[in-house]
Amino acid sequence: MSTFPNSPRILKGGLVLMDPATAQVQGIISLQYNPERLTRTLTPQTAGGEADGQSEAVRFKGPAVETIRLEADIDAADQLELPEQHRATVEHGIGPQLAVLEGLVHPRSAQLLALDAQASSGTLEIAPMEAPLVLFVWSASRIVPVRLTELSISEEAFDPSLNPLVAKVTLGLRVLSVADLGFGHRGGGLFIGYLQAKERLAALAQPGRLASLGIAQIG
């Protein structure tokens, strides 16, 4: 039981792997410690531009391209305090957690072997391997489909068998919008929900006043 029973429950951020056809959850990766910083970059997608020294009015072609970058720490110390409950950590350090993350950027070995078997049997056209839909979850109000664009792992401490005990992991994510997935895709529906949640938040913001800008009216 917590020493401070009235303290708020801290949620964990993480990734959820989902079958886009059935919505069945295939895996959950929760961050051991939430990062202290999360960087988001939004690049507007606009039409038009400048011609003959004149710029056109802004017209949106679609949702902005959003990228997310975060650094997470993974540490075996907590598990090693209870070795009987965490035998995998005792034997492999944080190797299992790192392997789960690396599974996001590799196809499974069975898929590779199946492709090789198809190629050896003379199959002329082999479809690319389908990966699960990855959702970035940062509270119930921020659930968005993403593509993993960067995975950097810095292993910083090891046990006598050279199993990693401490690591810093950098994740680069690109948000997948309806421009990428389409409106009929399950991930496209999640993106629309994500956008609508932002609009509801914007409606809660205190409106500005012209007087605060030093003007009484415009035009």
Summary of the structure (lengths in Angstrom):
residues: 219
radius of gyration: 23.1
end to end distance: 62.6
largest distance: 77.6
contacts: 504
relative contact order: 0.16
helix: 26%
strand: 34%
